[in-house]
Amino acid sequence: MQTIIVDCTVRDQMLAAGKEAVIQDTTGKVIGRFVAAISGDSLVDEPFPSDEELDRRTRESPRYTAEQVMDRLRSLRRSQ
């Protein structure tokens, strides 16, 4: 992931926006989205999973249809 250094003015604007903000250039074109760090000075420095790891997780993780999920949620509601 690339790191972009911003000046104090931009930093203050981003932090004043709260948890999330849309970043636009001067013409109004959306460049991206800012999400504030959860804890203190930095984000969790955990590497993004490799393509191989994502493929493995896809193969090994169970998959459920929307209907299966809804059935499970209904059964939980009934059991309360």
C-alpha positions as CSV (number, residue, x, y, z in Angstrom):
1,M,0.0,0.0,0.0
2,Q,1.3,3.4,-0.9
3,T,1.7,6.1,1.8
4,I,0.7,9.7,0.9
5,I,2.0,12.5,3.0
6,V,-0.4,15.4,3.5
7,D,0.2,18.9,4.9
8,C,-1.2,20.1,8.2
9,T,-4.2,21.8,6.6
10,V,-5.3,18.7,4.7
11,R,-4.7,16.5,7.8
12,D,-6.9,18.8,9.9
13,Q,-9.7,18.7,7.3
14,M,-9.6,14.9,7.2
15,L,-9.6,14.5,10.9
16,A,-12.4,17.1,11.3
17,A,-14.5,15.0,8.9
18,G,-14.8,12.2,11.4
19,K,-14.6,8.5,10.6
20,E,-15.0,8.7,6.8
21,A,-14.8,11.3,4.1
22,V,-14.9,11.4,0.3
23,I,-11.7,13.0,-1.2
24,Q,-12.2,15.1,-4.3
25,D,-9.9,17.2,-6.5
26,T,-10.6,20.9,-7.2
27,T,-12.9,20.0,-10.2
28,G,-15.1,17.8,-8.0
29,K,-13.8,14.5,-9.3
30,V,-13.8,11.8,-6.6
31,I,-10.3,10.6,-6.0
32,G,-11.0,8.2,-3.2
33,R,-12.2,7.8,0.3
34,F,-10.5,8.5,3.6
35,V,-11.2,6.2,6.6
36,A,-9.7,7.4,9.9
37,A,-7.3,5.2,11.7
38,I,-9.0,3.2,14.5
39,S,-6.3,3.5,17.1
40,G,-4.0,6.4,17.6
41,D,-1.2,7.2,15.2
42,S,-1.3,4.3,12.8
43,L,-3.4,1.7,11.2
44,V,-2.9,-1.9,12.0
45,D,0.2,-2.8,10.0
46,E,-1.1,-6.2,8.8
47,P,-0.3,-7.2,5.2
48,F,-3.2,-7.8,2.9
49,P,-3.6,-11.5,2.1
50,S,-1.9,-12.7,-1.1
51,D,-3.9,-13.9,-4.1
52,E,-3.0,-17.5,-3.1
53,E,-4.3,-17.0,0.5
54,L,-7.6,-15.4,-0.8
55,D,-8.0,-18.4,-3.2
56,R,-7.4,-20.8,-0.3
57,R,-9.9,-19.0,1.9
58,T,-12.5,-19.1,-0.9
59,R,-12.0,-22.9,-1.4
60,E,-12.0,-23.8,2.2
61,S,-14.7,-21.5,3.7
62,P,-18.3,-22.6,3.6
63,R,-20.6,-20.7,1.3
64,Y,-24.3,-20.0,2.0
65,T,-27.0,-18.7,-0.2
66,A,-29.0,-15.7,0.8
67,E,-32.0,-18.0,1.5
68,Q,-29.9,-20.2,3.8
69,V,-28.8,-17.1,5.7
70,M,-32.3,-15.9,6.0
71,D,-33.5,-19.3,7.2
72,R,-30.8,-19.3,9.9
73,L,-31.8,-15.8,11.0
74,R,-35.5,-16.8,11.2
75,S,-34.6,-19.9,13.3
76,L,-32.6,-17.8,15.7
77,R,-35.5,-15.3,16.1
78,R,-37.9,-18.2,16.8
79,S,-35.7,-19.7,19.4
80,Q,-35.7,-16.5,21.6
